[in-house]
Amino acid sequence: MMRQRIALQLWTFCMPFDATAIKRLSTLRRAALIEGTTLLLLLFIAVPLKHLAGMPQAVSIMGPIHGIAFIFYIVQLLRSRAMLRIDGAQLAKLIVAAFIPFGALYAAQVFRGKEEASTH
């Protein structure tokens, strides 16, 4: 119940039902999944390898990959803002979620719910 209430607070806009918006929502969901996954890999695999196993190459590889994924996610959010009617507060929540482990993965689930609701 709490998850649904948070999702409703996160998305208070009326979702358009055209094919372009659904495609944009799908792209945004994938971008959130990629960004969230790379953050988790960086924090829970690469950083421990650097500090515990003396392998700084892990962060050197994973850091830029996550940086590119993060930038792609933010660009997709900004591109989708007008079409999906995301207001400033919602945009800020989605950007902040990208900095929190599992936050972007939660955003991806919200995007998936909206995507499924739009196709029915």
N, CA and C of each residue as an Amber inpcrd file, in Angstrom:
protein
   360
   0.8230000  -1.1980000   0.0000000   0.0000000   0.0000000   0.0000000
   0.8670000   1.2620000   0.0000000   1.9260000   1.2280000   0.7970000
   2.8200000   2.3790000   0.8630000   3.4740000   2.6310000  -0.4870000
   3.8570000   1.5560000  -1.1760000   4.4940000   1.6850000  -2.4860000
   3.5510000   2.3440000  -3.4890000   2.2800000   1.9590000  -3.4590000
   1.3000000   2.5470000  -4.3760000   1.0960000   4.0220000  -4.0670000
   1.0610000   4.3790000  -2.7850000   0.8670000   5.7730000  -2.4060000
   2.0480000   6.6110000  -2.8660000   3.2720000   6.0860000  -2.7120000
   4.4570000   6.8100000  -3.1670000   4.4220000   6.9540000  -4.6850000
   4.0130000   5.8910000  -5.3770000   3.9290000   5.9580000  -6.8380000
   2.9140000   7.0090000  -7.2680000   1.7970000   7.0960000  -6.5720000
   0.7980000   8.1030000  -6.9180000   1.3190000   9.5120000  -6.6550000
   2.0910000   9.6760000  -5.5890000   2.6680000  10.9850000  -5.3220000
   3.7080000  11.3410000  -6.3840000   4.4430000  10.3280000  -6.8460000
   5.4830000  10.5590000  -7.8300000   4.9150000  10.9280000  -9.1850000
   3.7990000  10.3080000  -9.5480000   3.1980000  10.5340000 -10.8560000
   1.7670000  11.0280000 -10.7080000   1.5810000  12.3310000 -10.7320000
   0.2470000  12.8960000 -10.6110000  -0.2520000  13.4560000 -11.9340000
   0.4990000  13.2240000 -12.9990000   0.1020000  13.7710000 -14.2880000
  -0.7880000  12.7880000 -15.0340000  -1.4810000  13.2980000 -16.0170000
  -2.3400000  12.4720000 -16.8720000  -1.4950000  11.9430000 -18.0180000
  -1.3850000  10.6470000 -18.1130000  -0.5250000  10.0270000 -19.1230000
  -1.1800000  10.0580000 -20.4900000  -0.5060000  10.6120000 -21.5040000
  -1.0540000  10.5430000 -22.8540000  -0.9850000   9.1120000 -23.3750000
  -1.8720000   8.7670000 -24.2730000  -1.9770000   7.3930000 -24.7370000
  -1.5020000   7.2070000 -26.1710000  -0.7340000   8.1410000 -26.7220000
  -0.2630000   7.9620000 -28.0870000   1.0030000   7.1070000 -28.1200000
   1.2970000   6.5830000 -29.2940000   2.4110000   5.6400000 -29.4490000
   3.7570000   6.2950000 -29.1570000   3.9150000   7.5570000 -29.4810000
   5.1810000   8.2410000 -29.2360000   5.4590000   8.3390000 -27.7400000
   4.4390000   8.6630000 -26.9640000   4.6140000   8.7710000 -25.5140000
   4.9240000   7.4150000 -24.9000000   4.3100000   6.3690000 -25.3870000
   4.5720000   5.0250000 -24.8670000   5.9990000   4.6180000 -25.1850000
   6.4690000   4.9340000 -26.3920000   7.8470000   4.6210000 -26.7610000
   8.8200000   5.4140000 -25.8960000   8.5280000   6.6790000 -25.6580000
   9.3880000   7.5230000 -24.8180000   9.4240000   6.9860000 -23.3890000
   8.2770000   6.5410000 -22.8990000   8.2120000   5.9760000 -21.5540000
   9.0290000   4.6910000 -21.4570000   8.9810000   3.8800000 -22.4930000
   9.7670000   2.6500000 -22.5330000  11.2680000   2.9610000 -22.5290000
  11.6730000   3.9450000 -23.3010000  13.0790000   4.3580000 -23.3310000
  13.5090000   4.8910000 -21.9660000  12.6520000   5.6680000 -21.3460000
  12.9570000   6.2230000 -20.0300000  13.0880000   5.1060000 -18.9950000
  12.2300000   4.1100000 -19.0690000  12.2940000   2.9740000 -18.1440000
  13.6100000   2.2150000 -18.3260000  13.9890000   1.9750000 -19.5660000
  15.2570000   1.2770000 -19.8290000  16.4580000   2.0930000 -19.3520000
  16.4040000   3.3910000 -19.5550000  17.4950000   4.2560000 -19.0990000
  17.6080000   4.2060000 -17.5740000  16.4800000   4.1990000 -16.8720000
  16.5030000   4.1070000 -15.4130000  17.0700000   2.7690000 -14.9610000
  16.6950000   1.6890000 -15.6460000  17.2310000   0.3670000 -15.2910000
  18.7350000   0.3020000 -15.4860000  19.2100000   0.8330000 -16.5940000
  20.6500000   0.8180000 -16.8700000  21.3920000   1.6740000 -15.8520000
  20.8850000   2.8600000 -15.5780000  21.5380000   3.7570000 -14.6210000
  21.5620000   3.1330000 -13.2310000  20.4450000   2.5860000 -12.8020000
  20.3790000   1.9710000 -11.4750000  21.2870000   0.7640000 -11.3440000
  21.3300000  -0.0460000 -12.3820000  22.1890000  -1.2330000 -12.3640000
  23.6590000  -0.8500000 -12.3240000  24.0560000   0.1360000 -13.1120000
  25.4600000   0.5420000 -13.1060000  25.8570000   1.1680000 -11.7700000
  24.9420000   1.8860000 -11.1290000  25.2350000   2.4500000  -9.8070000
  25.4610000   1.3320000  -8.7940000  24.5950000   0.3200000  -8.8240000
  24.7480000  -0.7990000  -7.8970000  26.0540000  -1.5560000  -8.1450000
  26.3860000  -1.7670000  -9.4150000  27.6460000  -2.4380000  -9.7310000
  28.8450000  -1.6200000  -9.2420000  28.7560000  -0.3140000  -9.4200000
  29.8450000   0.5510000  -8.9720000  29.9900000   0.5000000  -7.4500000
  28.8850000   0.6500000  -6.7360000  28.9420000   0.7250000  -5.2740000
  29.2320000  -0.6050000  -4.6030000  28.6380000  -1.6850000  -5.1170000
  28.7210000  -2.9600000  -4.4030000  29.7140000  -3.9590000  -4.9950000
  30.2560000  -3.6710000  -6.1610000  31.2580000  -4.5610000  -6.7520000
  32.5860000  -3.8210000  -6.9360000  32.5530000  -2.7230000  -7.6940000
  33.7980000  -2.0460000  -8.0570000  34.4930000  -1.3920000  -6.8590000
  33.7530000  -0.6750000  -6.0310000  34.3770000   0.0020000  -4.8880000
  34.9470000  -1.0070000  -3.8860000  34.2030000  -2.0650000  -3.5100000
  34.8330000  -3.0640000  -2.6250000  36.0620000  -3.7310000  -3.2540000
  36.0230000  -3.9790000  -4.5590000  37.2080000  -4.5550000  -5.2020000
  38.3980000  -3.6130000  -5.0890000  38.1420000  -2.3290000  -5.2290000
  39.2220000  -1.3490000  -5.1320000  39.8130000  -1.3350000  -3.7240000
  38.9430000  -1.2740000  -2.7130000  39.4360000  -1.0940000  -1.3450000
  39.8190000  -2.3980000  -0.6510000  39.1620000  -3.4850000  -0.9590000
  39.4410000  -4.7380000  -0.2620000  40.4060000  -5.6510000  -1.0120000
  40.3710000  -5.5860000  -2.3350000  41.2150000  -6.4740000  -3.1290000
  42.3480000  -5.7310000  -3.8370000  42.4140000  -4.4250000  -3.6420000
  43.4790000  -3.6560000  -4.2690000  43.3890000  -3.6180000  -5.7860000
  42.1730000  -3.5530000  -6.3120000  41.9640000  -3.5150000  -7.7680000
  41.3130000  -2.1910000  -8.1760000  42.0780000  -1.1150000  -8.2770000
  41.4940000   0.1690000  -8.6460000  40.9710000   0.2010000 -10.0840000
  41.3630000  -0.7790000 -10.8830000  40.8830000  -0.8270000 -12.2630000
  39.3730000  -1.0090000 -12.3210000  38.7970000  -1.6650000 -11.3270000
  37.3530000  -1.8940000 -11.3230000  36.5910000  -0.5690000 -11.3320000
  37.0300000   0.3660000 -10.5010000  36.3830000   1.6790000 -10.4530000
  36.7210000   2.4780000 -11.7090000  37.9300000   2.3180000 -12.2010000
  38.3360000   3.0260000 -13.4220000  37.4950000   2.6040000 -14.6180000
  37.0380000   1.3730000 -14.6140000  36.1890000   0.8790000 -15.7030000
  34.7270000   1.2050000 -15.4450000  34.2520000   0.8840000 -14.2450000
  32.8270000   1.0250000 -13.9490000  32.4080000   2.4850000 -13.7670000
  33.3010000   3.3310000 -13.2700000  32.9670000   4.7370000 -13.0420000
  32.5030000   5.4550000 -14.3020000  33.2880000   5.4240000 -15.3760000
  32.8420000   6.0910000 -16.6020000  31.5930000   5.4590000 -17.2240000
  31.4550000   4.1470000 -17.0950000  30.2500000   3.4920000 -17.6220000
  29.0230000   4.0180000 -16.8870000  29.1330000   4.1070000 -15.5590000
  28.0090000   4.6480000 -14.7910000  27.7860000   6.1250000 -15.1220000
  28.8460000   6.8850000 -15.3070000  28.7010000   8.3000000 -15.6460000
  27.9340000   8.4990000 -16.9410000  28.2550000   7.7050000 -17.9380000
  27.5400000   7.7870000 -19.2190000  26.0760000   7.3890000 -19.0410000
  25.8360000   6.3250000 -18.2710000  24.4580000   5.8790000 -18.0310000
  23.6630000   6.9420000 -17.2760000  24.2930000   7.5960000 -16.3050000
  23.6240000   8.6410000 -15.5390000  23.2490000   9.8190000 -16.4450000
  24.1860000  10.2480000 -17.2530000  23.9170000  11.3640000 -18.1660000
  22.8020000  11.0060000 -19.1400000  22.8240000   9.7930000 -19.6730000
  21.7690000   9.3450000 -20.5830000  20.4030000   9.3690000 -19.8920000
  20.3390000   8.9080000 -18.6420000  19.0850000   8.9170000 -17.8750000
  18.5740000  10.3450000 -17.6750000  19.4540000  11.2490000 -17.2920000
  19.0450000  12.6400000 -17.0750000  18.5690000  13.2670000 -18.3780000
  19.2710000  13.0220000 -19.4710000  18.8590000  13.5550000 -20.7770000
  17.4780000  13.0150000 -21.1510000  17.2450000  11.7300000 -20.9210000
  15.9380000  11.1510000 -21.2360000  14.8370000  11.7600000 -20.3690000
  15.1290000  12.0100000 -19.0960000  14.1480000  12.6700000 -18.2340000
  13.8020000  14.0540000 -18.7640000  14.8300000  14.8140000 -19.1210000
  14.5910000  16.1720000 -19.6090000  13.8540000  16.1680000 -20.9490000
  14.1920000  15.2330000 -21.8230000  13.4990000  15.1290000 -23.1120000
  12.0400000  14.7140000 -22.9290000  11.7740000  13.9100000 -21.9170000
  10.4330000  13.3660000 -21.7140000   9.5480000  14.2800000 -20.8840000
  10.1240000  15.2800000 -20.2900000   9.3750000  16.1260000 -19.3550000
   8.0990000  16.6990000 -19.9470000   8.1820000  17.3230000 -21.0980000
   7.0050000  17.9610000 -21.6890000   6.0000000  16.9370000 -22.1940000
   6.4840000  15.9290000 -22.8990000   5.5740000  14.9510000 -23.4860000
   4.8050000  14.1690000 -22.4280000   5.4840000  13.8160000 -21.3430000
   4.8460000  13.0200000 -20.2980000   4.2730000  13.8720000 -19.1730000
   4.3590000  15.1840000 -19.3380000   3.8160000  16.1510000 -18.3820000
   4.3710000  15.9460000 -16.9790000   5.6720000  15.8790000 -16.8940000
   6.3450000  15.7420000 -15.6060000   6.6180000  17.1480000 -15.0900000
   6.0720000  17.4730000 -13.9240000   6.3040000  18.8160000 -13.3910000
   7.6570000  18.8850000 -12.6850000   8.0230000  20.0680000 -12.2400000
   9.3330000  20.2860000 -11.6490000   9.5940000  19.4480000 -10.4070000
   8.6000000  19.3280000  -9.5420000   8.7660000  18.5420000  -8.3170000
   8.9660000  17.0640000  -8.6430000   8.2070000  16.5550000  -9.5930000
   8.3520000  15.1500000  -9.9850000   9.7110000  14.9190000 -10.6280000
  10.1360000  15.8610000 -11.4470000  11.4460000  15.7600000 -12.0900000
  12.5520000  15.7300000 -11.0390000  12.4380000  16.5910000 -10.0400000
  13.4400000  16.6290000  -8.9720000  13.4810000  15.2930000  -8.2190000
  12.3210000  14.7140000  -7.9360000  12.2770000  13.4160000  -7.2410000
  12.9470000  12.3250000  -8.0630000  12.7120000  12.3410000  -9.3620000
  13.3090000  11.3240000 -10.2210000  14.8200000  11.4920000 -10.3420000
  15.2880000  12.7270000 -10.3430000  16.7290000  12.9710000 -10.3900000
  17.3730000  12.5600000  -9.0740000  16.7570000  12.9190000  -7.9520000
  17.2880000  12.5250000  -6.6410000  17.3190000  11.0090000  -6.5150000
  16.2970000  10.3340000  -7.0400000  16.2480000   8.8680000  -6.9740000
  17.4530000   8.2340000  -7.6670000  18.0070000   8.9040000  -8.6580000
  19.1700000   8.3720000  -9.3710000  20.4250000   8.3630000  -8.4970000
  20.4510000   9.1660000  -7.4480000  21.6070000   9.2200000  -6.5600000
  21.5250000   8.1990000  -5.4230000  20.3730000   7.6110000  -5.2360000
  20.1400000   6.6730000  -4.1370000  20.2010000   5.2470000  -4.6970000
  20.9760000   4.3700000  -4.0680000  20.9750000   2.9830000  -4.5370000
  19.5450000   2.4220000  -4.5340000  19.1810000   1.7680000  -5.5840000
  17.8540000   1.2030000  -5.8310000  16.8060000   2.2720000  -6.1620000
  17.1430000   3.5490000  -6.0980000  16.1790000   4.6060000  -6.4040000
  15.7590000   4.6120000  -7.8670000  16.7210000   4.5080000  -8.7690000
  16.3940000   4.4920000 -10.1960000  15.6850000   3.2010000 -10.5780000
  15.9920000   2.1160000  -9.8650000  15.2850000   0.8640000 -10.1400000
  13.8220000   0.9860000  -9.7290000  13.5680000   1.6900000  -8.6290000
  12.1790000   1.9570000  -8.2340000  11.4950000   2.8340000  -9.2840000
  12.1970000   3.8520000  -9.7710000  11.6340000   4.7180000 -10.8120000
  11.2940000   3.9100000 -12.0550000  12.1340000   2.9450000 -12.3920000
  11.8700000   2.0930000 -13.5560000  10.5840000   1.2940000 -13.3660000
  10.3310000   0.8390000 -12.1510000   9.0900000   0.1120000 -11.8840000
   7.8750000   1.0340000 -12.0330000   8.0310000   2.2670000 -11.6020000
   6.9390000   3.2400000 -11.7710000   6.6910000   3.4870000 -13.2550000
   7.7830000   3.6350000 -14.0260000   7.6450000   3.8320000 -15.4680000
   6.9590000   2.6320000 -16.1160000   7.3230000   1.4410000 -15.6790000
   6.7110000   0.2240000 -16.2360000   5.2140000   0.1820000 -15.9560000
   4.8260000   0.5520000 -14.7380000   3.3950000   0.5900000 -14.4080000
   2.6380000   1.5740000 -15.2870000   3.2220000   2.7340000 -15.5120000
   2.5830000   3.7250000 -16.3730000   2.5350000   3.2470000 -17.8270000
   3.6030000   2.5580000 -18.2410000   3.6530000   2.0380000 -19.5970000
   2.5620000   0.9760000 -19.8080000   2.4130000   0.0870000 -18.8400000
   1.3740000  -0.9420000 -18.9340000  -0.0190000  -0.3410000 -18.8800000
  -0.1930000   0.6660000 -18.0270000  -1.5040000   1.3220000 -17.9310000
  -1.8550000   2.0400000 -19.2340000  -0.8530000   2.5450000 -19.9200000
  -1.0850000   3.2780000 -21.1750000  -1.4700000   2.3680000 -22.3320000
  -1.0330000   1.1150000 -22.2660000  -1.3250000   0.2040000 -23.3660000
  -2.6380000  -0.5190000 -23.1830000  -3.2570000  -0.3940000 -22.0450000
  -4.5510000  -1.0760000 -21.8240000  -5.7050000  -0.1500000 -22.0440000
